[in-house]
């Protein structure tokens, strides 16, 4: 099985797990508070993330200990040379994941975690209030918000393709929302749009933390979010807790939804390990199929014509952006391969020239 196939299968597993998580929260409805759902998700993710960080830190320390030994041996070895020592020593600078991050990154980490957790709060709320398919499609607008915020706040250039995607996606959103003061679900739809805005801030600050000098390991970023999510929802969870009597079924569903949340999160991480994002991001839109199936099976939901048209607009815009980005990345990869091939050819020619000259 190729790495691309593994990446696609893991991406599909992530989408299915996310759909099951949303179904679980929808089935619980208002029998458990939004805060209890947030707390369960935060605690579950925190335990798994900290376990992984602990394992990686121990493995990192063992590697550094081995490198220290090799470096010390290289320094006293009669065959020691500068190339060996400079090759070994920089490896000690590898950044290992930490539980809370560097002090100079804490303001950005806290801001990102707050944005992410507010997005989670709004997302759980709209799963309670809206049909699953509508809520899922509104969530897909996060890509659009990433483009808009990147242009307005972070001064990133915008291409014509992105403008087209933004316009088409918002037309689809309006078809789904049907904005009107007589619409009883207008507030949940607006909450869904707000969640995409906070999700876009989460994305941009996460990229900044992961790619800047003296940045953070992605696991450290995730650990901060889970800790803050559990902390900010703890007191409301205690306040709204109504006891276990008669609620056992819903707490079981909550436990399963939390498991699916963890599966969704880490199957996507491993999917990106096997395949680049531009190859598998389109499969994220398959969640709409699961949401429609679950909506019809469990809630007798049938979307009307305008909602279906909105789904088509949003998904088409997202897939169009995926195709454009994929072609762009493939062109970059081909150009990089041509440059590498040309460099190898030049190196080979130079080596042959030196070999002939030495004769």
KOLDODREN-99179 format. One record per residue (C-alpha): residue number from 1; x, y, z. Coordinates in Angstrom, 3 decimals, decimal comma. Example, Ala and Ser with C-alpha at 12.3 -4.5 7.8 and 13.67 -1.06 7.14 Angstrom:
# residues 2
+-----+----------+----------+----------+
| seq |       c1 |       c2 |       c3 |
+-----+----------+----------+----------+
|   1 |   12,300 |   -4,500 |    7,800 |
|   2 |   13,670 |   -1,060 |    7,140 |
+-----+----------+----------+----------+
# end
This chain:
# residues 359
+-----+----------+----------+----------+
| seq |       c1 |       c2 |       c3 |
+-----+----------+----------+----------+
|   1 |    0,000 |    0,000 |    0,000 |
|   2 |    1,447 |    3,377 |   -1,038 |
|   3 |    1,872 |    6,264 |    1,376 |
|   4 |   -0,735 |    8,282 |   -0,535 |
|   5 |   -3,287 |    5,478 |   -0,104 |
|   6 |   -2,518 |    5,309 |    3,620 |
|   7 |   -2,940 |    9,068 |    3,879 |
|   8 |   -6,297 |    8,973 |    2,082 |
|   9 |   -7,617 |    6,115 |    4,239 |
|  10 |   -6,554 |    7,883 |    7,436 |
|  11 |   -8,142 |   11,130 |    6,218 |
|  12 |  -11,404 |    9,267 |    5,552 |
|  13 |  -11,175 |    7,689 |    9,022 |
|  14 |  -10,699 |   11,165 |   10,506 |
|  15 |  -13,787 |   12,447 |    8,677 |
|  16 |  -15,881 |    9,469 |    9,799 |
|  17 |  -14,736 |    9,872 |   13,418 |
|  18 |  -15,555 |   13,598 |   13,322 |
|  19 |  -19,031 |   12,799 |   11,983 |
|  20 |  -19,603 |   10,227 |   14,741 |
|  21 |  -18,449 |   12,756 |   17,342 |
|  22 |  -20,947 |   15,312 |   16,015 |
|  23 |  -23,683 |   12,662 |   16,013 |
|  24 |  -22,902 |   11,808 |   19,642 |
|  25 |  -23,160 |   15,424 |   20,767 |
|  26 |  -26,385 |   15,817 |   18,774 |
|  27 |  -27,922 |   12,704 |   20,375 |
|  28 |  -27,082 |   14,007 |   23,845 |
|  29 |  -28,854 |   17,271 |   22,941 |
|  30 |  -29,579 |   19,295 |   26,106 |
|  31 |  -29,570 |   16,319 |   28,504 |
|  32 |  -25,986 |   17,318 |   29,304 |
|  33 |  -24,704 |   20,884 |   29,209 |
|  34 |  -22,402 |   22,262 |   26,536 |
|  35 |  -19,779 |   22,727 |   29,259 |
|  36 |  -19,783 |   19,030 |   30,148 |
|  37 |  -19,196 |   18,180 |   26,496 |
|  38 |  -16,334 |   20,671 |   26,315 |
|  39 |  -14,794 |   19,376 |   29,551 |
|  40 |  -14,931 |   15,751 |   28,390 |
|  41 |  -13,315 |   16,636 |   25,095 |
|  42 |  -10,630 |   18,711 |   26,809 |
|  43 |   -9,755 |   16,069 |   29,412 |
|  44 |   -9,673 |   13,244 |   26,848 |
|  45 |   -7,433 |   15,143 |   24,441 |
|  46 |   -5,204 |   16,377 |   27,276 |
|  47 |   -4,546 |   12,852 |   28,589 |
|  48 |   -3,636 |   11,527 |   25,139 |
|  49 |   -1,543 |   14,559 |   24,164 |
|  50 |    0,419 |   14,619 |   27,425 |
|  51 |    1,039 |   10,866 |   27,168 |
|  52 |    2,499 |   11,323 |   23,686 |
|  53 |    4,589 |   14,298 |   24,821 |
|  54 |    5,946 |   12,313 |   27,799 |
|  55 |    6,918 |    9,427 |   25,512 |
|  56 |    8,571 |   11,709 |   22,934 |
|  57 |   10,484 |   13,650 |   25,592 |
|  58 |   11,880 |   10,427 |   27,057 |
|  59 |   12,868 |    9,189 |   23,602 |
|  60 |   14,380 |   12,584 |   22,773 |
|  61 |   16,454 |   12,526 |   25,984 |
|  62 |   17,736 |    9,021 |   25,162 |
|  63 |   18,750 |   10,181 |   21,695 |
|  64 |   20,527 |   13,236 |   23,084 |
|  65 |   22,352 |   11,040 |   25,606 |
|  66 |   23,526 |    8,806 |   22,769 |
|  67 |   24,568 |   11,857 |   20,735 |
|  68 |   26,502 |   13,246 |   23,709 |
|  69 |   28,375 |    9,940 |   23,932 |
|  70 |   29,120 |    9,951 |   20,203 |
|  71 |   30,218 |   13,581 |   20,354 |
|  72 |   32,554 |   12,896 |   23,304 |
|  73 |   34,010 |    9,862 |   21,507 |
|  74 |   34,509 |   11,921 |   18,359 |
|  75 |   36,435 |   14,577 |   20,282 |
|  76 |   38,957 |   12,091 |   21,732 |
|  77 |   39,138 |    9,811 |   18,726 |
|  78 |   42,369 |    9,894 |   16,684 |
|  79 |   40,190 |   10,028 |   13,550 |
|  80 |   38,294 |   13,092 |   14,784 |
|  81 |   37,680 |   15,787 |   12,194 |
|  82 |   35,698 |   19,000 |   12,024 |
|  83 |   33,059 |   17,534 |    9,724 |
|  84 |   32,163 |   14,806 |   12,228 |
|  85 |   31,841 |   17,090 |   15,228 |
|  86 |   29,853 |   19,754 |   13,392 |
|  87 |   27,517 |   17,070 |   12,073 |
|  88 |   26,788 |   15,610 |   15,507 |
|  89 |   26,646 |   18,702 |   17,665 |
|  90 |   23,828 |   20,673 |   15,931 |
|  91 |   21,477 |   17,750 |   16,469 |
|  92 |   21,379 |   18,726 |   20,132 |
|  93 |   19,434 |   21,811 |   19,076 |
|  94 |   16,365 |   19,763 |   18,032 |
|  95 |   13,223 |   21,109 |   19,703 |
|  96 |   11,380 |   18,569 |   21,805 |
|  97 |    7,706 |   19,015 |   22,723 |
|  98 |    6,992 |   20,549 |   26,118 |
|  99 |    3,868 |   20,569 |   28,258 |
| 100 |    3,330 |   24,340 |   28,379 |
| 101 |    5,692 |   25,946 |   25,871 |
| 102 |    8,342 |   28,637 |   26,075 |
| 103 |    7,700 |   31,700 |   28,210 |
| 104 |    8,117 |   34,134 |   25,306 |
| 105 |    5,415 |   32,267 |   23,344 |
| 106 |    2,831 |   32,139 |   26,145 |
| 107 |    0,779 |   35,199 |   25,031 |
| 108 |    0,394 |   33,781 |   21,518 |
| 109 |   -0,296 |   30,285 |   22,858 |
| 110 |   -3,006 |   31,584 |   25,196 |
| 111 |   -4,577 |   33,702 |   22,441 |
| 112 |   -4,640 |   30,742 |   20,055 |
| 113 |   -6,060 |   28,425 |   22,710 |
| 114 |   -8,798 |   30,923 |   23,598 |
| 115 |   -9,781 |   31,284 |   19,927 |
| 116 |   -9,779 |   27,506 |   19,444 |
| 117 |  -11,880 |   26,876 |   22,548 |
| 118 |  -14,429 |   29,566 |   21,679 |
| 119 |  -14,699 |   27,912 |   18,263 |
| 120 |  -15,285 |   24,554 |   20,004 |
| 121 |  -17,990 |   26,121 |   22,195 |
| 122 |  -19,848 |   27,557 |   19,199 |
| 123 |  -19,426 |   24,310 |   17,250 |
| 124 |  -20,983 |   22,174 |   19,989 |
| 125 |  -23,799 |   24,722 |   20,293 |
| 126 |  -24,678 |   24,600 |   16,584 |
| 127 |  -24,577 |   20,791 |   16,607 |
| 128 |  -27,291 |   20,967 |   19,257 |
| 129 |  -29,406 |   23,550 |   17,428 |
| 130 |  -28,972 |   22,893 |   13,684 |
| 131 |  -29,332 |   19,897 |   11,370 |
| 132 |  -26,002 |   18,079 |   11,164 |
| 133 |  -25,597 |   18,692 |    7,425 |
| 134 |  -26,232 |   22,430 |    7,803 |
| 135 |  -23,808 |   22,698 |   10,732 |
| 136 |  -21,134 |   20,755 |    8,851 |
| 137 |  -21,449 |   22,893 |    5,723 |
| 138 |  -21,245 |   26,119 |    7,732 |
| 139 |  -18,052 |   24,750 |    9,320 |
| 140 |  -16,567 |   24,329 |    5,837 |
| 141 |  -16,573 |   28,132 |    5,533 |
| 142 |  -13,528 |   28,202 |    7,815 |
| 143 |  -11,369 |   27,975 |    4,671 |
| 144 |  -13,026 |   31,165 |    3,427 |
| 145 |  -12,450 |   32,911 |    6,754 |
| 146 |   -8,778 |   31,891 |    6,633 |
| 147 |   -8,482 |   33,681 |    3,275 |
| 148 |  -10,340 |   36,793 |    4,482 |
| 149 |   -8,427 |   37,110 |    7,767 |
| 150 |   -5,150 |   36,404 |    5,994 |
| 151 |   -5,855 |   39,382 |    3,735 |
| 152 |   -7,335 |   41,833 |    6,286 |
| 153 |   -5,382 |   41,051 |    9,466 |
| 154 |   -2,173 |   39,354 |    8,341 |
| 155 |   -1,759 |   41,327 |    5,063 |
| 156 |   -1,408 |   38,232 |    2,900 |
| 157 |   -1,908 |   38,657 |   -0,871 |
| 158 |   -5,189 |   37,376 |   -2,311 |
| 159 |   -5,499 |   35,680 |   -5,697 |
| 160 |   -8,434 |   35,917 |   -8,097 |
| 161 |   -9,140 |   32,229 |   -7,447 |
| 162 |   -9,548 |   32,905 |   -3,728 |
| 163 |  -11,926 |   35,817 |   -4,373 |
| 164 |  -14,101 |   33,546 |   -6,531 |
| 165 |  -14,123 |   30,896 |   -3,796 |
| 166 |  -15,112 |   33,461 |   -1,150 |
| 167 |  -18,006 |   34,837 |   -3,237 |
| 168 |  -19,368 |   31,414 |   -4,239 |
| 169 |  -19,067 |   30,069 |   -0,686 |
| 170 |  -20,960 |   33,005 |    0,794 |
| 171 |  -23,723 |   32,591 |   -1,787 |
| 172 |  -23,992 |   28,964 |   -0,652 |
| 173 |  -24,026 |   30,029 |    2,991 |
| 174 |  -26,867 |   32,478 |    2,373 |
| 175 |  -28,883 |   29,746 |    0,634 |
| 176 |  -28,470 |   27,522 |    3,701 |
| 177 |  -29,024 |   30,213 |    6,342 |
| 178 |  -31,897 |   31,978 |    4,530 |
| 179 |  -31,321 |   35,180 |    6,545 |
| 180 |  -34,560 |   36,564 |    7,908 |
| 181 |  -35,730 |   37,942 |   11,239 |
| 182 |  -38,482 |   35,315 |   11,079 |
| 183 |  -35,934 |   32,496 |   10,965 |
| 184 |  -35,870 |   30,920 |   14,474 |
| 185 |  -32,475 |   29,357 |   13,732 |
| 186 |  -30,780 |   32,593 |   12,679 |
| 187 |  -28,798 |   32,849 |   15,949 |
| 188 |  -27,301 |   29,319 |   15,667 |
| 189 |  -26,307 |   30,036 |   12,052 |
| 190 |  -24,587 |   33,254 |   13,142 |
| 191 |  -22,853 |   31,292 |   15,919 |
| 192 |  -21,644 |   28,874 |   13,244 |
| 193 |  -20,161 |   31,750 |   11,239 |
| 194 |  -18,533 |   33,076 |   14,424 |
| 195 |  -16,952 |   29,668 |   15,033 |
| 196 |  -15,336 |   29,804 |   11,575 |
| 197 |  -13,874 |   33,246 |   12,347 |
| 198 |  -12,310 |   32,007 |   15,593 |
| 199 |  -11,182 |   28,859 |   13,778 |
| 200 |   -9,409 |   31,011 |   11,186 |
| 201 |   -7,605 |   32,959 |   13,933 |
| 202 |   -6,630 |   29,597 |   15,431 |
| 203 |   -5,174 |   28,489 |   12,102 |
| 204 |   -3,105 |   31,624 |   11,490 |
| 205 |   -1,687 |   31,827 |   15,019 |
| 206 |   -0,938 |   28,095 |   14,949 |
| 207 |    1,023 |   28,475 |   11,709 |
| 208 |    2,942 |   31,393 |   13,226 |
| 209 |    3,835 |   29,370 |   16,332 |
| 210 |    4,853 |   26,269 |   14,396 |
| 211 |    6,974 |   27,983 |   11,728 |
| 212 |    8,611 |   30,987 |   13,431 |
| 213 |   12,092 |   31,046 |   14,940 |
| 214 |   11,985 |   29,852 |   18,555 |
| 215 |    8,527 |   28,480 |   17,828 |
| 216 |    6,708 |   25,563 |   19,382 |
| 217 |    6,243 |   21,899 |   18,635 |
| 218 |    2,693 |   21,250 |   17,295 |
| 219 |    2,069 |   18,896 |   20,230 |
| 220 |    2,898 |   21,709 |   22,651 |
| 221 |    0,371 |   23,938 |   20,880 |
| 222 |   -2,272 |   21,223 |   21,154 |
| 223 |   -1,432 |   20,567 |   24,822 |
| 224 |   -1,977 |   24,227 |   25,701 |
| 225 |   -5,363 |   24,215 |   24,022 |
| 226 |   -6,555 |   21,077 |   25,821 |
| 227 |   -5,401 |   22,326 |   29,238 |
| 228 |   -7,156 |   25,658 |   28,781 |
| 229 |  -10,274 |   23,923 |   27,420 |
| 230 |  -10,505 |   21,705 |   30,502 |
| 231 |   -9,746 |   24,615 |   32,855 |
| 232 |  -12,258 |   27,089 |   31,405 |
| 233 |  -15,063 |   24,499 |   31,354 |
| 234 |  -14,406 |   22,943 |   34,794 |
| 235 |  -16,394 |   25,377 |   36,978 |
| 236 |  -19,422 |   25,573 |   34,612 |
| 237 |  -19,368 |   21,766 |   34,393 |
| 238 |  -19,578 |   21,468 |   38,194 |
| 239 |  -22,310 |   24,116 |   38,329 |
| 240 |  -24,511 |   22,485 |   35,666 |
| 241 |  -23,889 |   18,884 |   36,773 |
| 242 |  -27,271 |   17,263 |   37,524 |
| 243 |  -26,136 |   13,918 |   38,901 |
| 244 |  -25,769 |   10,475 |   37,381 |
| 245 |  -29,309 |    9,245 |   37,961 |
| 246 |  -31,099 |    8,731 |   34,672 |
| 247 |  -28,166 |   10,186 |   32,726 |
| 248 |  -26,019 |    7,071 |   32,347 |
| 249 |  -26,907 |    6,588 |   28,681 |
| 250 |  -25,918 |   10,144 |   27,825 |
| 251 |  -22,617 |    9,960 |   29,688 |
| 252 |  -21,830 |    6,757 |   27,778 |
| 253 |  -22,540 |    8,568 |   24,507 |
| 254 |  -20,354 |   11,447 |   25,713 |
| 255 |  -17,517 |    9,017 |   26,445 |
| 256 |  -17,803 |    7,505 |   22,954 |
| 257 |  -17,960 |   10,965 |   21,359 |
| 258 |  -14,756 |   11,898 |   23,200 |
| 259 |  -13,055 |    8,745 |   21,880 |
| 260 |  -14,145 |    9,648 |   18,345 |
| 261 |  -12,780 |   13,188 |   18,864 |
| 262 |   -9,356 |   11,761 |   19,749 |
| 263 |   -9,445 |    9,321 |   16,807 |
| 264 |  -10,394 |   12,185 |   14,486 |
| 265 |   -7,551 |   14,350 |   15,731 |
| 266 |   -4,710 |   11,849 |   15,557 |
| 267 |   -5,797 |    9,958 |   12,439 |
| 268 |   -5,549 |   13,314 |   10,640 |
| 269 |   -2,076 |   13,852 |   12,114 |
| 270 |   -0,912 |   10,491 |   10,753 |
| 271 |   -2,679 |   11,137 |    7,433 |
| 272 |   -0,549 |   14,259 |    7,004 |
| 273 |    2,510 |   12,173 |    7,853 |
| 274 |    1,891 |    9,894 |    4,872 |
| 275 |    0,542 |   12,422 |    2,357 |
| 276 |    0,709 |   16,215 |    1,921 |
| 277 |   -2,348 |   18,274 |    2,783 |
| 278 |   -2,963 |   19,317 |   -0,825 |
| 279 |   -3,439 |   15,645 |   -1,775 |
| 280 |   -5,982 |   14,701 |    0,900 |
| 281 |   -7,798 |   17,877 |    1,956 |
| 282 |  -10,613 |   17,281 |   -0,564 |
| 283 |  -11,700 |   14,174 |    1,354 |
| 284 |  -12,733 |   16,438 |    4,226 |
| 285 |  -15,870 |   17,235 |    2,220 |
| 286 |  -17,003 |   13,604 |    2,441 |
| 287 |  -18,206 |   14,448 |    5,959 |
| 288 |  -21,309 |   15,994 |    4,367 |
| 289 |  -22,328 |   12,539 |    3,131 |
| 290 |  -22,107 |   11,092 |    6,646 |
| 291 |  -23,974 |   14,056 |    8,115 |
| 292 |  -26,815 |   13,633 |    5,617 |
| 293 |  -26,994 |    9,886 |    6,332 |
| 294 |  -26,979 |   10,379 |   10,112 |
| 295 |  -29,531 |   13,182 |    9,835 |
| 296 |  -31,942 |   10,990 |    7,875 |
| 297 |  -31,360 |    7,896 |   10,051 |
| 298 |  -31,602 |    9,450 |   13,516 |
| 299 |  -33,482 |   12,735 |   13,115 |
| 300 |  -35,663 |   12,282 |    9,992 |
| 301 |  -33,957 |   15,286 |    8,429 |
| 302 |  -34,439 |   15,978 |    4,723 |
| 303 |  -32,824 |   19,173 |    3,381 |
| 304 |  -34,943 |   21,455 |    1,206 |
| 305 |  -33,999 |   22,560 |   -2,309 |
| 306 |  -32,255 |   25,770 |   -1,218 |
| 307 |  -30,177 |   23,983 |    1,422 |
| 308 |  -29,081 |   21,387 |   -1,140 |
| 309 |  -28,143 |   24,195 |   -3,522 |
| 310 |  -26,136 |   25,810 |   -0,720 |
| 311 |  -24,305 |   22,536 |   -0,048 |
| 312 |  -23,396 |   22,324 |   -3,738 |
| 313 |  -22,098 |   25,915 |   -3,819 |
| 314 |  -19,922 |   25,540 |   -0,711 |
| 315 |  -18,523 |   22,106 |   -1,633 |
| 316 |  -17,896 |   23,105 |   -5,256 |
| 317 |  -16,000 |   26,219 |   -4,168 |
| 318 |  -13,897 |   24,200 |   -1,729 |
| 319 |  -13,097 |   21,503 |   -4,293 |
| 320 |  -12,221 |   24,145 |   -6,883 |
| 321 |   -9,730 |   25,705 |   -4,466 |
| 322 |   -8,358 |   22,220 |   -3,733 |
| 323 |   -7,785 |   21,503 |   -7,447 |
| 324 |   -6,061 |   24,859 |   -8,002 |
| 325 |   -3,799 |   24,429 |   -4,955 |
| 326 |   -3,012 |   20,844 |   -5,933 |
| 327 |   -1,911 |   21,876 |   -9,419 |
| 328 |    0,160 |   24,690 |   -7,955 |
| 329 |    1,908 |   22,368 |   -5,485 |
| 330 |    2,511 |   19,715 |   -8,149 |
| 331 |    4,071 |   22,362 |  -10,404 |
| 332 |    6,353 |   23,398 |   -7,525 |
| 333 |    7,353 |   19,779 |   -6,914 |
| 334 |    8,119 |   19,203 |  -10,600 |
| 335 |   10,185 |   22,398 |  -10,723 |
| 336 |   12,063 |   21,305 |   -7,595 |
| 337 |   12,762 |   17,885 |   -9,139 |
| 338 |   14,056 |   19,502 |  -12,351 |
| 339 |   16,379 |   21,742 |  -10,337 |
| 340 |   17,654 |   18,763 |   -8,318 |
| 341 |   18,159 |   16,733 |  -11,489 |
| 342 |   20,059 |   19,594 |  -13,125 |
| 343 |   22,210 |   20,050 |  -10,009 |
| 344 |   23,064 |   16,326 |   -9,967 |
| 345 |   23,968 |   16,441 |  -13,659 |
| 346 |   26,238 |   19,442 |  -13,102 |
| 347 |   27,892 |   17,774 |  -10,104 |
| 348 |   28,482 |   14,594 |  -12,105 |
| 349 |   29,952 |   16,584 |  -15,003 |
| 350 |   32,232 |   18,474 |  -12,612 |
| 351 |   33,418 |   15,231 |  -11,004 |
| 352 |   34,162 |   13,758 |  -14,427 |
| 353 |   36,057 |   16,920 |  -15,384 |
| 354 |   38,184 |   16,748 |  -12,212 |
| 355 |   38,824 |   13,038 |  -12,786 |
| 356 |   40,050 |   13,678 |  -16,330 |
| 357 |   42,162 |   16,646 |  -15,196 |
| 358 |   43,847 |   14,561 |  -12,487 |
| 359 |   45,012 |   12,085 |  -15,092 |
+-----+----------+----------+----------+
# end
